[in-house]
Amino acid sequence: MTQASFWQNQAQAPKQTLAARIGDLAGGGVMGALAVGFCILLLAIAIFGPLTNLLLWTVAEQWYFPHTFPARYGFDFWARVFHPDGNAFVSLRYSLVIAVLTVIFCLSLAIPAGYALARLALPARALILLVFLVPQAFPNIPVHINIARVFYQLDLHGTVGAVVLVHTLHGMVYAVWIATAAFGAVDKTLEEAARDIGAGPIRTFFTITLPSAMPGIIASAIFVFLESLDEFTGTYFVGAPEITTLPMLMFRAGMEGNYQVASITALVLLVPSVLFMIVVERFLRADVLAAVGR
Amino acid sequence: MAQATAFYLTGLIMNASRFSGLLLVAPAVLFIAGLFVYPLSYSFIDAFTVAGDDAGTRFSLANFVLAFELYGDDIVFTVLIVSLSAVLIASGAILIGGYITLGTNRFLVNAVRILYRWPLFIPFIVAAQCMRTFLAKNGLMNGVLVEMGMLTPLETTGFLDWRGIVITFVWKQLPFVALLVTGSMASLDRAGIEAARDLGAGRLRILWQIVVPQVMPTLIVALVLSIVTMMSVLSVPVMISGHSPTMMTVQMAFRVNAYHDYGTANALGVISYLITGLVAWIYLRRGVAGKGGEK
């Protein structure tokens, strides 16, 4: 389109702004679809470029300038990382033990709290819900620094327990908010029916309420598990150097310039995160998701 | 006697049921108090005190003076990086959400929907490791650009400075903000959009004048959460660009690890609370001025 004919078209349709014209161009017709398609291609490259780079590093045995791609491929570094006496198994065990303990501790605090927030009459309910969000509203490095100092005084620093406590602090908002939403979504008439035929409150909770809320609780457990698995800053301040979780191992390898080991460890951390991204909607039903934070 | 005991127990249970809600919430709230509020109070106390003459401590602003003297550049650097990232994230989220909401080509809309959220749950430390090798002077990005003939080897520059930090933050945080914004756009009343379309409004105009104002509360909540996250991440600045000037998080860790200087570290911490507090305050003012926002 020449400049002249462009302005002619403008004159014929004086209501449309230039922005609106570009918008319509990008939406309708083959050219528009191609333009949008090109933008989407750029988005895909921006998202997957860095990830491809990571994957290449995991199988690169030699990769140096001026080679654009690795000079030699192989799984030597995998064998080294996953050698039975290697650091990776120690780190993997630390990471899994800490994540499982964090889930157990976090849910044991969040399930009663979530039930009470959803079902029982509480003074200042909105305020209590907000309390769990507050730790997310502060930049957390200064808090970690001071937790580490308190733990030094209590002789807790560098123990699994210390790391579990810090990870629980991070997981708490997800656990409590999702549990509250999940209990809130349980059909009250079912509970009333159980009470009517003679079940006590505790029996009703364990046979009706808890099973009904289970998908939401499982979702929050997965959130907390992943949060713990990926947590770096808190572990760095309260756990290092004794507790070497996978992120700590990755960080050390990366800073030492051992990109293969760092990339393989990163890939191990990446897999559960991506799997969860794909299945998250299956666990968190829309009605529960919509009720989070209410 | 037995009757009296039974009566007493019943009374106790009645009383307990009134307070059972609080009892059930108490452990979780106490946990937050012990592991968050207590350490947080330390950070304020330490920031505003220095060792006194007689083994005690006294109120002083010396820590802040030192923090500004040594790390003034880093504070400015942090504010600029976080602001630039937030602007880019907001623009990206509006474009992605807008296209998913208003796009007409179902194939392309689905492509965007599937694509954009990949980095959502990827840990920051993994993102930092990806970018560290991808954006380096001799990294994959420059290598491919050279292969394609778009750059010569002499023109390549590494992005492992403030640009690398911004790129990593946007890469990692954009999906989170876009997810919330897209969800909020999906729940809008379509009638207003259709009416504007019937009147001949283009899609960019509908996006800017009709859709964006309505999702503003969600966008701002998502941005505030994102900004706090960016102010909290240690791994990205350390791994992408640890040399000065760098982000305040790096300097706080350095102050504690190298000098055991909790005073200056906590002064920097309080400054970072103030920066995020300012952002939250702007949000709350908007919320009060408008109709309260969502959540």
Interface residues (C-beta under 8 A of the other chain):
Chain A: K15 Q16 T17 A19 A20 R21 I22 G23 D24 A26 G27 G28 A33 V36 G37 I40 L43 A44 A46 I47 F48 G49 P50 L51 T52 N53 L54 L56 W57 F65 P66 H67 T68 F69 L109 A110 P112 A113 Y115 A116 L117 L120 A121 L122 P123 I128 V131 F132 V134 P135 Q136 A137 F138 P139 N140 I141 P142 V143 I145 N146 I147 A148 R149 V150 L165 V166 T168 L169 M172 V176 L226 D230 F232 T233 Y236 F237 P247 M250 F251 G254 M255 Y259 A262 S263 A266 L269 L270 S273 V274 F276 M277 G293
Chain B: S20 G21 L22 L24 V25 P27 A28 V29 F31 I32 L35 F36 Y38 P39 L40 Y42 S43 D46 Y99 L102 G103 T104 N105 L108 A111 V112 L115 Y116 R117 W118 P119 L120 F121 I122 P123 F124 I125 V126 A127 A128 Q129 C130 M131 R132 T133 F134 N138 G139 L140 M141 G143 V144 V146 E147 P153 W171 G200 A201 G202 R203 L204 R205 I206 L207 W208 V224 L225 V228 M231 S232 V233 L234 S235 V238 M239 T249 M252 A253 V256 Y262 A265 N266 L268 G269 V270 S272 Y273 T276 A280 K295
